[in-house]
């Protein structure tokens, strides 16, 4: 009997296990709306799928869209032009890129060049024009001016445009240099002749000189292809300002500004008007020789000699007619502070004629 009972228990247990495995193969899950049957196949299909691999971008898709500014001829040469005239040129450009070109401004480097642009945005393949008006100066010169197209072009956000020209004046002024003398009547100045190269008549608008030293009378209403101007020189002013320029403005066949220079020797001068001392030591004197001379064969008579800071003095003098050789001794003073590293002084030579000649001294103390 015991054996039969054990066999019955085993049979019952096998039936229970079989039923349990069958339930595991077909479970039913019910919610409020639907019933989903979960099987091994559905579990397999519910596994997360691997993301699809993206294809590598091609060179065309990888290239970023951008504008590209191309200028047909960025340099314009006007060649030979007259002064004061206005000259216009054009710079043709194109957006050769793949995005909209936006021009924020056309920048000029001077007021004599004025740029113009109709609009600021240009689609790919679209063309445009920059117009520039250049006003020439009144003087002869080789000129080079620059404009800049400022845009969103990543390659050249500041594209340079160039204007070139040679300004030639159709007039001459003679002499172009006047050598004057303080010992001659009217400083030895003669007439100034202004001539039109092409024979066209013109008028003189103004005549000016440095310090108003040289003047000339003229009729601004008169027209001619040539003017001969009689000059007048203020010799006293010339003695104070020995070098300068004359500027003549004319109108007619193009406005122009002509320039001539003038120069004169002083009555007296010092051959070495500046003494420089390096590694100076307090109390140790330095000796230098200078020559005071007259430029017009005048005898030199010295009235007095004085040192502003008392570091300089004349220890010897030799008269040579219209020249005087002076031997000057410079004695550096004690250094008043450790930071003081230099000394200065002036030796003033007053002549009996009233002129004052100056010899300056500059020195640095040794460390």
HELIX and SHEET records of a PDB file:
HELIX    1   1 UNK A    2  UNK A   25  1                                  24    
HELIX    2   2 UNK A   40  UNK A   45  1                                   6    
HELIX    3   3 UNK A   59  UNK A   62  1                                   4    
HELIX    4   4 UNK A  185  UNK A  188  5                                   4    
HELIX    5   5 UNK A  210  UNK A  212  5                                   3    
HELIX    6   6 UNK A  235  UNK A  240  1                                   6    
SHEET    1   A 2 UNK A  27  UNK A  30  0                                        
SHEET    2   A 2 UNK A  35  UNK A  38 -1                                        
SHEET    1   B 4 UNK A  69  UNK A  71  0                                        
SHEET    2   B 4 UNK A  86  UNK A  95 -1                                        
SHEET    3   B 4 UNK A 127  UNK A 135 -1                                        
SHEET    4   B 4 UNK A 113  UNK A 117 -1                                        
SHEET    1   C 5 UNK A  75  UNK A  81  0                                        
SHEET    2   C 5 UNK A 158  UNK A 167  1                                        
SHEET    3   C 5 UNK A 141  UNK A 151 -1                                        
SHEET    4   C 5 UNK A 101  UNK A 108 -1                                        
SHEET    5   C 5 UNK A 121  UNK A 122 -1                                        
SHEET    1   D 3 UNK A 171  UNK A 174  0                                        
SHEET    2   D 3 UNK A 192  UNK A 196 -1                                        
SHEET    3   D 3 UNK A 226  UNK A 229 -1                                        
SHEET    1   E 4 UNK A 177  UNK A 180  0                                        
SHEET    2   E 4 UNK A 256  UNK A 264  1                                        
SHEET    3   E 4 UNK A 243  UNK A 251 -1                                        
SHEET    4   E 4 UNK A 203  UNK A 209 -1                                        
SHEET    1   F 2 UNK A 214  UNK A 216  0                                        
SHEET    2   F 2 UNK A 231  UNK A 233 -1                                        
SHEET    1   G 4 UNK A 268  UNK A 270  0                                        
SHEET    2   G 4 UNK A 285  UNK A 294 -1                                        
SHEET    3   G 4 UNK A 323  UNK A 331 -1                                        
SHEET    4   G 4 UNK A 312  UNK A 319 -1                                        
SHEET    1   H 4 UNK A 274  UNK A 280  0                                        
SHEET    2   H 4 UNK A 356  UNK A 365  1                                        
SHEET    3   H 4 UNK A 342  UNK A 351 -1                                        
SHEET    4   H 4 UNK A 302  UNK A 307 -1                                        
END                                                                             
